[in-house]
Amino acid sequence: MTDRFAKTPKPPYYAVIFTSQASDDTRGYGKMAETMVELAAKQPGSLGVESTRDETGLGITVSYWQDEAAIAAWKADIQHLAAQKQGMERWYEHYELRVAKVERAYAGPEGRDLG
């Protein structure tokens, strides 16, 4: 189970939180999502990703980054831009994106302080 969790370093680092509601047209989405996770992992400053989607189509993906420059580089990646365009035009009914600086992190259930 813990292999689904990103292995992040001691804070500070950044989290990009992408919450989306899938549209009715999800053709090709799964393959593109896999490709984007693989591509993001190869980007300088990438620290990992955690993602889930429920049966109603609500999904949350959190990607972790070393710094804001790494986030900006990922946002501008040409393949990522193409995926974003398809998402906006076809795959997402609605989405929200938030960028946060992680100041503290804990793991559990023992509540060990990671930062």
Buried (B, 14 or more C-beta within 10 A) or exposed (E): EEEEEBEBBEEEBBBBEBBBBBBEEBEEBEEBBEEBBEBBEEBEBBBBBBBEBEEEBBBBBBBBBBBEEBBEBBEEBEEBEEBBEEBEEBBBEEBEEEEEEBEEBEEEEEEEEEE
